[in-house]
Amino acid sequence: MGSAVQRTGLYALLSRAKGNNEHFVDL
């Protein structure tokens, strides 16, 4: 399943909105 991919996309959007790219890597 592409659950991980979808989660990555959502986290990426949230990170960009917050301006915290480090958080995106801290999955």
Backbone hydrogen bonds, N-H to C=O, Kabsch-Sander energy under -0.5 kcal/mol:
donor,donor_aa,acceptor,acceptor_aa,energy
4,A,1,M,-0.5
6,Q,2,G,-2.2
7,R,3,S,-2.8
8,T,4,A,-2.7
9,G,5,V,-2.3
10,L,6,Q,-2.4
11,Y,7,R,-3.1
12,A,8,T,-2.6
13,L,9,G,-2.3
14,L,10,L,-2.5
15,S,11,Y,-3.0
16,R,12,A,-2.6
17,A,13,L,-2.3
18,K,14,L,-2.3
19,G,15,S,-2.1
20,N,15,S,-2.2
21,N,19,G,-0.7
24,F,20,N,-0.9
25,V,21,N,-1.1
26,D,22,E,-1.2
27,L,25,V,-0.8
